[in-house]
Amino acid sequence: MQGALERLSVTVPLAIGLIAILLFMNFGSLTDTLLALSVIPMAAAGGVLALVLTGTPFSVSAAIGFIALLGIAVMDGIIVIAHFNDLVARGEERVRAMLETCATQMRPVVMTCVVAGVGLLPAAFSSGVGSQVQKPLALVVVGGMSLAPVLILLILPTLILAFSRRRSAPVSEAAAAESLSLAEAGR
């Protein structure tokens, strides 16, 4: 157990570092990278809460659950940030872009969390042979995925609006007229 925890003390920071590098390569912005990484504590809070509420001790299995949770949560952060950046790049005003992002990306974020959580729900409540290994991992993921969508869709947008330096691109008159006609046609 001690040896496994020592390896995890190297593996978890390494995993976060690799994710940060990939995020930076994707966004090309340190701010967006840090915003995407900010979802990690949001999801981890749910995992910790699930362990505390069930009285399950932290173990190697739970640590692996946190690594899985980290990946799923960051993916949801990428969904939100990338859509916001795309809208702002198209000339949408920042607050309006964020409102549209939250409205349109709520379904993918919630679906990702529900699928991960529901998939491990039987393991989280299992009590049979082998459950002592799979249960902590499943509890962490189910707990994290229960709380993550709410926090990702409430706190992350606030952080993006506060810290993102993305600004709306200037819109030409022709593009503005086209956007206006599309908006009117949609009503």
C-alpha positions as a Markdown table, in Angstrom:
| # | Residue | x | y | z |
|---|---|---|---|---|
| 1 | Met | 0.0 | 0.0 | 0.0 |
| 2 | Gln | 2.8 | 2.4 | 0.9 |
| 3 | Gly | 4.6 | 1.7 | -2.3 |
| 4 | Ala | 1.5 | 2.2 | -4.4 |
| 5 | Leu | 0.8 | 5.5 | -2.7 |
| 6 | Glu | 4.3 | 6.6 | -3.3 |
| 7 | Arg | 3.9 | 5.8 | -7.0 |
| 8 | Leu | 0.6 | 7.7 | -7.1 |
| 9 | Ser | 2.3 | 10.7 | -5.6 |
| 10 | Val | 4.4 | 10.8 | -8.8 |
| 11 | Thr | 1.7 | 9.6 | -11.2 |
| 12 | Val | -1.0 | 12.1 | -10.3 |
| 13 | Pro | 1.1 | 15.2 | -10.7 |
| 14 | Leu | 2.5 | 13.7 | -13.9 |
| 15 | Ala | -1.0 | 13.1 | -15.2 |
| 16 | Ile | -2.0 | 16.7 | -14.4 |
| 17 | Gly | 1.2 | 18.0 | -16.0 |
| 18 | Leu | 0.5 | 16.0 | -19.2 |
| 19 | Ile | -3.1 | 17.2 | -19.3 |
| 20 | Ala | -1.9 | 20.8 | -18.9 |
| 21 | Ile | 0.6 | 20.4 | -21.8 |
| 22 | Leu | -2.1 | 18.9 | -24.0 |
| 23 | Leu | -4.5 | 21.7 | -23.0 |
| 24 | Phe | -1.9 | 24.4 | -23.8 |
| 25 | Met | -1.3 | 22.7 | -27.2 |
| 26 | Asn | -5.1 | 22.8 | -27.8 |
| 27 | Phe | -5.8 | 26.3 | -26.7 |
| 28 | Gly | -2.5 | 28.1 | -27.2 |
| 29 | Ser | -3.3 | 30.1 | -24.1 |
| 30 | Leu | -2.1 | 29.8 | -20.6 |
| 31 | Thr | -5.3 | 31.4 | -19.3 |
| 32 | Asp | -7.5 | 28.9 | -21.1 |
| 33 | Thr | -5.3 | 26.1 | -19.9 |
| 34 | Leu | -5.7 | 27.2 | -16.3 |
| 35 | Leu | -9.4 | 27.7 | -16.7 |
| 36 | Ala | -9.8 | 24.1 | -18.1 |
| 37 | Leu | -7.7 | 22.8 | -15.2 |
| 38 | Ser | -9.9 | 24.8 | -12.7 |
| 39 | Val | -12.6 | 22.2 | -13.1 |
| 40 | Ile | -10.4 | 19.6 | -11.3 |
| 41 | Pro | -11.2 | 20.8 | -7.8 |
| 42 | Met | -14.9 | 21.2 | -8.8 |
| 43 | Ala | -15.1 | 17.5 | -9.6 |
| 44 | Ala | -12.7 | 16.3 | -6.9 |
| 45 | Ala | -15.0 | 18.0 | -4.3 |
| 46 | Gly | -17.8 | 15.5 | -5.3 |
| 47 | Gly | -15.4 | 12.6 | -5.1 |
| 48 | Val | -14.2 | 13.6 | -1.6 |
| 49 | Leu | -17.7 | 14.2 | -0.4 |
| 50 | Ala | -18.8 | 10.7 | -1.6 |
| 51 | Leu | -15.9 | 9.1 | 0.3 |
| 52 | Val | -16.7 | 11.0 | 3.4 |
| 53 | Leu | -20.4 | 10.4 | 3.3 |
| 54 | Thr | -19.9 | 6.6 | 2.9 |
| 55 | Gly | -17.1 | 6.4 | 5.4 |
| 56 | Thr | -14.8 | 4.9 | 2.7 |
| 57 | Pro | -11.1 | 5.4 | 3.4 |
| 58 | Phe | -8.8 | 6.8 | 0.7 |
| 59 | Ser | -7.1 | 4.0 | -1.1 |
| 60 | Val | -5.2 | 3.2 | -4.3 |
| 61 | Ser | -8.5 | 2.4 | -5.9 |
| 62 | Ala | -9.9 | 5.8 | -4.9 |
| 63 | Ala | -6.8 | 7.5 | -6.2 |
| 64 | Ile | -7.3 | 5.9 | -9.6 |
| 65 | Gly | -10.9 | 7.0 | -9.4 |
| 66 | Phe | -9.7 | 10.6 | -8.9 |
| 67 | Ile | -7.5 | 10.3 | -12.0 |
| 68 | Ala | -10.4 | 9.1 | -14.1 |
| 69 | Leu | -12.6 | 11.8 | -12.6 |
| 70 | Leu | -9.9 | 14.4 | -13.5 |
| 71 | Gly | -9.9 | 13.4 | -17.1 |
| 72 | Ile | -13.7 | 13.5 | -17.5 |
| 73 | Ala | -14.0 | 16.8 | -15.7 |
| 74 | Val | -11.3 | 18.4 | -17.9 |
| 75 | Met | -13.1 | 17.2 | -21.0 |
| 76 | Asp | -16.2 | 19.0 | -19.8 |
| 77 | Gly | -14.2 | 22.1 | -19.2 |
| 78 | Ile | -12.8 | 21.9 | -22.7 |
| 79 | Ile | -16.3 | 21.6 | -24.2 |
| 80 | Val | -17.4 | 24.9 | -22.4 |
| 81 | Ile | -14.2 | 26.9 | -23.1 |
| 82 | Ala | -13.9 | 25.9 | -26.7 |
| 83 | His | -17.5 | 26.8 | -27.5 |
| 84 | Phe | -17.2 | 30.1 | -25.7 |
| 85 | Asn | -14.0 | 30.9 | -27.6 |
| 86 | Asp | -15.6 | 30.0 | -30.9 |
| 87 | Leu | -18.5 | 32.3 | -30.3 |
| 88 | Val | -16.3 | 35.2 | -29.2 |
| 89 | Ala | -14.1 | 34.6 | -32.3 |
| 90 | Arg | -17.2 | 34.9 | -34.5 |
| 91 | Gly | -17.9 | 38.4 | -33.0 |
| 92 | Glu | -20.4 | 37.5 | -30.3 |
| 93 | Glu | -20.4 | 39.7 | -27.2 |
| 94 | Arg | -18.7 | 38.0 | -24.2 |
| 95 | Val | -21.7 | 37.8 | -21.8 |
| 96 | Arg | -24.1 | 36.8 | -24.6 |
| 97 | Ala | -21.5 | 34.2 | -25.8 |
| 98 | Met | -21.3 | 32.7 | -22.3 |
| 99 | Leu | -25.1 | 32.5 | -21.9 |
| 100 | Glu | -25.4 | 30.8 | -25.2 |
| 101 | Thr | -22.5 | 28.5 | -24.3 |
| 102 | Cys | -24.1 | 27.4 | -21.1 |
| 103 | Ala | -27.5 | 26.9 | -22.8 |
| 104 | Thr | -26.1 | 24.8 | -25.7 |
| 105 | Gln | -23.3 | 23.0 | -23.9 |
| 106 | Met | -25.4 | 22.0 | -20.8 |
| 107 | Arg | -26.6 | 18.8 | -22.5 |
| 108 | Pro | -23.1 | 17.5 | -23.5 |
| 109 | Val | -21.7 | 18.3 | -20.1 |
| 110 | Val | -24.5 | 16.7 | -18.2 |
| 111 | Met | -24.6 | 13.7 | -20.5 |
| 112 | Thr | -20.9 | 13.1 | -20.1 |
| 113 | Cys | -21.3 | 13.2 | -16.3 |
| 114 | Val | -24.4 | 11.1 | -16.3 |
| 115 | Val | -22.9 | 8.3 | -18.5 |
| 116 | Ala | -19.8 | 8.1 | -16.3 |
| 117 | Gly | -21.7 | 8.2 | -13.1 |
| 118 | Val | -24.5 | 5.8 | -14.1 |
| 119 | Gly | -22.0 | 3.4 | -15.6 |
| 120 | Leu | -20.3 | 3.0 | -12.3 |
| 121 | Leu | -23.3 | 3.2 | -10.1 |
| 122 | Pro | -23.7 | -0.6 | -9.7 |
| 123 | Ala | -20.0 | -0.8 | -8.6 |
| 124 | Ala | -20.5 | 2.1 | -6.1 |
| 125 | Phe | -23.2 | 0.2 | -4.3 |
| 126 | Ser | -21.8 | -3.3 | -4.7 |
| 127 | Ser | -21.0 | -5.4 | -1.6 |
| 128 | Gly | -20.0 | -8.7 | -3.2 |
| 129 | Val | -16.6 | -10.3 | -3.8 |
| 130 | Gly | -14.1 | -7.8 | -5.1 |
| 131 | Ser | -16.2 | -4.8 | -4.2 |
| 132 | Gln | -13.5 | -3.5 | -1.8 |
| 133 | Val | -11.3 | -2.9 | -4.8 |
| 134 | Gln | -13.9 | -1.4 | -7.2 |
| 135 | Lys | -16.2 | 0.4 | -4.8 |
| 136 | Pro | -13.8 | 3.3 | -3.8 |
| 137 | Leu | -13.0 | 4.0 | -7.5 |
| 138 | Ala | -16.7 | 3.9 | -8.4 |
| 139 | Leu | -17.7 | 6.1 | -5.4 |
| 140 | Val | -15.2 | 8.8 | -6.4 |
| 141 | Val | -16.4 | 8.9 | -10.0 |
| 142 | Val | -20.1 | 8.7 | -9.1 |
| 143 | Gly | -19.7 | 11.4 | -6.4 |
| 144 | Gly | -17.6 | 13.6 | -8.6 |
| 145 | Met | -19.9 | 13.3 | -11.6 |
| 146 | Ser | -22.9 | 14.1 | -9.4 |
| 147 | Leu | -21.5 | 17.5 | -8.4 |
| 148 | Ala | -19.3 | 18.4 | -11.4 |
| 149 | Pro | -22.0 | 19.5 | -13.9 |
| 150 | Val | -23.6 | 21.9 | -11.5 |
| 151 | Leu | -20.2 | 23.5 | -10.6 |
| 152 | Ile | -18.9 | 23.4 | -14.2 |
| 153 | Leu | -21.9 | 25.2 | -15.5 |
| 154 | Leu | -22.1 | 27.7 | -12.7 |
| 155 | Ile | -18.5 | 28.4 | -11.5 |
| 156 | Leu | -16.5 | 27.9 | -14.7 |
| 157 | Pro | -18.5 | 30.4 | -16.8 |
| 158 | Thr | -17.9 | 33.0 | -14.0 |
| 159 | Leu | -14.2 | 32.3 | -14.1 |
| 160 | Ile | -14.1 | 32.5 | -17.9 |
| 161 | Leu | -15.8 | 35.9 | -17.9 |
| 162 | Ala | -13.5 | 37.1 | -15.1 |
| 163 | Phe | -10.2 | 35.8 | -16.5 |
| 164 | Ser | -10.4 | 35.1 | -20.2 |
| 165 | Arg | -8.8 | 37.7 | -22.4 |
| 166 | Arg | -10.7 | 36.6 | -25.4 |
| 167 | Arg | -12.5 | 39.6 | -27.0 |
| 168 | Ser | -15.1 | 39.7 | -29.7 |
| 169 | Ala | -13.6 | 40.0 | -33.2 |
| 170 | Pro | -14.6 | 43.1 | -35.1 |
| 171 | Val | -17.6 | 42.2 | -37.4 |
| 172 | Ser | -17.8 | 43.6 | -40.9 |
| 173 | Glu | -21.1 | 45.3 | -41.9 |
| 174 | Ala | -21.9 | 42.5 | -44.3 |
| 175 | Ala | -21.4 | 39.8 | -41.6 |
| 176 | Ala | -23.5 | 41.9 | -39.1 |
| 177 | Ala | -26.3 | 42.2 | -41.6 |
| 178 | Glu | -26.2 | 38.4 | -42.3 |
| 179 | Ser | -26.2 | 37.7 | -38.6 |
| 180 | Leu | -29.1 | 40.0 | -38.0 |
| 181 | Ser | -31.1 | 38.4 | -40.9 |
| 182 | Leu | -30.4 | 34.9 | -39.5 |
| 183 | Ala | -31.5 | 36.0 | -36.0 |
| 184 | Glu | -34.7 | 37.5 | -37.4 |
| 185 | Ala | -35.4 | 34.3 | -39.5 |
| 186 | Gly | -35.0 | 32.2 | -36.3 |
| 187 | Arg | -37.7 | 34.1 | -34.5 |
